[in-house]
Every structure is written in structure tokens, then in C-alpha cells.
Amino acid sequence: MSRTRAWKGQLFFGPRRLLYAGPLGETRPHAHHTFQLLVSLGEPVALRDAHQHVVTCQAAVTPPDVEHTIASPGAAVIILHVNPDDAVGRQLRTLDIGTDAEAWRRAGAPLLTQGAKSLPKRWADAERLVHALLQTLRADTRQALPAHPSVKKLLRLLPDLLEEDVRLSALAPLVGLSAGRLSHLFGQEVGLPLRPYILWLRLQRAAGHLQRGASLTRAAHAAGFTDSAHLSHAFRRTFGLTPSEIAGVVDWVLPPPE
């Protein structure tokens, strides 16, 4: 995203998903490791691909790790980032979206049927919108709760281990499993491999500290990143922006405590 003040909306940061709602600013060419679902509630948005082809559309789906540029601003947009490695992301991969802007417009056309009339303001509104957007793309957003006791134990432990060694070899003994068995069970029951799950947990933890006014360095250390540069790199690779580019511009909205 750009450093301009046009991005002055709300970021709803939940498990494995991030939703932005608000004004749209132009960007530099960038790529991120998420699916990006975009819906404009106002004027059409111009998107440019790596071949410099431009399309104007009300909705689009950009696949992960593909260079793109937002070439025109907008007054009211919804942008949903979806983790490509979890169960929902794997369903979106079956859409087999191409790397050109026209393919992104075609993939996004169904999103116009979900009927959003206004930007979400509360967490519950954003959650309903997320499910509606994904369901229009035939993605099943239902998720069974983990049943294996070792996986459930690890999920309880992980939030307190983010500043420690979270390699499989270190975590497996804590729940009485071998590293290989834990890796298989975690992916099977959670729907996401352990490593990207921990990354999103760390990014969400850092967002929580930034929301409360912490410095970038303090937020990075609290979430288990080496330093602020490490956090910024992870944010940019995942979402195409760094925390410093949106600090003081957007309002962070995090899930209510469980």
C-alpha cells in the first residue's frame, strides 16, 4: 500500500485473514503471499499487472505472490487478504486465477453478488462480510475444532511461546509427540501447517501491540521477531505493506477476547 494519507480506514486483523475497509490509495507495484479480494462500493478501481495491462473493475481477486498495482484511488473499498496455505486458501487455489489483470477481474465478478452496501464498522460486521465474500467464491469457511489432545494443548501453549524456540523439534516434546507426528497432526486438525500458523499468530500479536501504541521495535520483540526490520519484512511479504506505512493512518480492530 502507499504511504499516502488516502489509506485512512480500518484494519480487521483476525486469525489467518486481514480485512481493510475504507478509502483506497494508489500503490507501487508489489506482491504479497495472500489472496487479495477487492470490492469497491463506489467508483471502479484500476488495476495494473506486471505486463502493464490495466483493467477497471468493481471487484477483483489477485492470487498470491503475483505483482500488481492499484492504479487509481477510491472512496470506499473492501480488501480481504486470505492465507493461501490454510483450508480456505487451498480452496481458492482451485480457481486457478491467472497472472493478468483481466483474469483478476473475471475471478472477482462473483463478489459483486454478495450485496455489501456499506463498510463494516464492528468486528461482527466484518466477520459476516468475510464469510459472505468467501462463500460467493464457493469456499467453505466452516472449520472443525481440533480434537487431538496434543494439538489442543499446543494451541493453548503457543501464545505464551512466541518469544521462545518454536521449531517443531522444541515443541514436540511439550505435547508428547515426535516432530513428524506433530507436524502431520497439526496440519490435519488445524488446516494450516505449523510454521505459517505461528507466523500469523506473531503478526497478529504485533498488531495488538501496535494498536496499543507500542513502538515498532517493542511490538516486534513482543511477537517473537528478531527486530523491527524482521517484522516489517514479514508484514510486507504477507500483505504488501509494512507497519510503518500504515502507522497512525488506519485504525486496528482485533478480535474480541475468547
N, C-alpha and C positions, 0 to 999 in steps of 0.2 A: 504494500500500500504506500501511498505517497506521504511525504512529510507535511502536506498542506493541511490547513485547518478545516478543509471540507469534510474530513472524516470526524464528525462530531456526533456519534451515535452511541449505541450501547453494545457491549460485547457480552453475550451469554456463554460462559465457558463451563461446559459440563463434561462428564466422562466421555472421552473419545469424539466429542463434537464441539464445534465453536460456531456460534451464530452471531453475525453482526447485523444490526438494524439501524438505519439512519441514512444521512446524506452520503453520496458516492463521490470520491475524488479520483482523479486520474492517477495512473501508476506508471512506473518504469516497467520494462519487460522483466518478468520474473516467473519462477516456477515454485511450486510447493508440493509437499508429499501428502496431499489430501485431494479428495474430490471437492470441487467448488460448485455449489448450486447457487445460481444467482437469479433473483426475480426483482424486476423493477415495478414499483407501484405507480410510477409516474411516466416520464418520457422514456423512450427506448434508450438502451445503452450501446455504445460502440465497443466492440472487442476486436483486438488485432492479434493474429497468430504470428509464429516465427517467420512465416513467408511473407509477412506484411500484408496479408489479406485482411480486410476489415468487414465485419458484419454488424448490422444494427438490429437489436432484438430486445424483447421484453423479458426473456428468460434464456438461460444457458446452463449447461453442465460442462465444466472443464475437468478433464481427467488428471490424475496425479502426475507430477514430475514433467509437465508439459509447459513450455514457455508461452506466456500470454501477456497481453497488455490491456488494461482498461483505458480506452482512448477518449472517453467523454464522461463528464460528471453527471450526476443525477441527484434529484432532490430526496428520494425515498427508495431505498433498496433493501433487500434481504439477501445476505450472503451466508450460506451454510457450508462449513468445512466438515467433511466426514472422513474419519480414519479409514484408509483403504485396506488396512490389514485385518480389521475385525469382521464379524459375520455380516454386518450391513454393507461394509465396503466391498467385501468379496461378491456380494450380490450385485452391486453397482458395476463391478468389473465385467460382468456378463453382458452389459450393454455394449461393450466393445466400441467405445467412442473414439473417433479419430483424432488426429492432431491438428486439424484445420478448424478455423472459426465457424465455418458453415456447419460442420458436424456438431460443434458445441451448441449451436442454435437449434438444430434438429433434436438433439438429445434433451434440451431444456423445454421444448414446446409443451410436453405434458404438465409441466409445473404451473402453467397458466390456468389449469383447471381446478387447482386446489382452493381458489377463492379468497385468498388473503386480501382484505380491504384496507388494513391499517398495520402499522408497525407494532410489534409486541412491546409491552412496557414492563410486564412482570414475568417472573421465571415460569409460572404455569402456562402463560400465554405462549411463551417461546417454545416450551416443550410440546404443546399441542401443534404448533406450526411445524416444528421439526418432523414430527410423526406424519403430518399431512403431506409435507413435501416428499418425504421418502416413500410413502405409500403410493403416491402418484407415479413413482418410478418402479413400482412393483417390488419394493424392498420390504421385507418382513422385519419390523422393528421390535417384535416380541423377543424377549431374551429369558431363557430359563435360568433360574438361580443355581449357582454351583451346588452340587450335592456331596462331593467327596470331602470328608472331614479335613484332610491335609490341605486341600485347595482353599477351603473356607478359613482355615487357620491362617494360611499365608496372606489371604486378602485382609484379614484383621491386623496382621503384623506389619504389612508393607508401609502404611502411612508413617510408622514410627522408625522405619529403617532407611528412609530416603537419603540420609546423610552418611550411611554406612555402606559396607560392601554388599551389593545386591546382585552379584553374579549367582548363577544357578548353583555353582559349587558351594557357595556360602549359605544360600537359602535352603537348599535341600535338607541338610541335617536338622534345621529348625523345625521341620514338619515330618521328619522321619521317613523321607523318601530318597532314592537315588536321584542324581541330577537328570538323568534321562527320563525316569518315570515322572518326575515333577514337570519337566518340560512338556511331555505328552499330555498329561492330565490337565495342566493349566490351559493349554491351547484348546483342548477338547471341551472343558467345562466353562471357561470364561469367553471363548470365542475369539481370543486375541493372544498371540504369543507373549511370553512374559516380558521380553525386552521392550517392545513398543508400549505395552501396558504401563510399565514403570516410567517410560519417558512421558506419557500423557499425564500420569499421576504427578510427576515432577513439574511439568508445565502448569498444571492446574494449581499446585501448591505455590509456585512462584507468582501466579496471577493473584492468588489470595493475598499474598504479602504486598504486592504492588497496589492492590485495591485499598489496603490499609495504610498506604503512604510510605512503605519501605523503599529504600534506595535499591537500585538495580543489583548492586553487589550483595546487599543483605538478602534480597529475595533469592538470588542465585544460590547463595550458601545455604539458606534455609531449605531449599528444594533439592539439595544434593548436587548442584552443578559446581564445577571447579571454580568458576569466576563469572563475572558479568558477560565476558565475551563468549563463554561456553553457552550460557543461557540465551544470549542474543542469536548465536548461530543456530541453536536448536529451534528457537521460535521462527527464525527466517526460513529454515529448511522445511518446517512443518506448515507454516501459514503464509509465507511470503512477506512477512513483516517482522520487525524487531520490536521489543517492548518500548524502546526509547522513541520509536517513530510514532507511537500512539499514546505515550505517557502524557497525562494532562489533557488529552483530547477526547478519548472515549470514556464512558462510564462502564466499569466492570460489573457484571452481575453474575454471581456464583450460585450454585445450587443451595437450597436451604439445608441445614444440618439434618443428617439422618437420625 
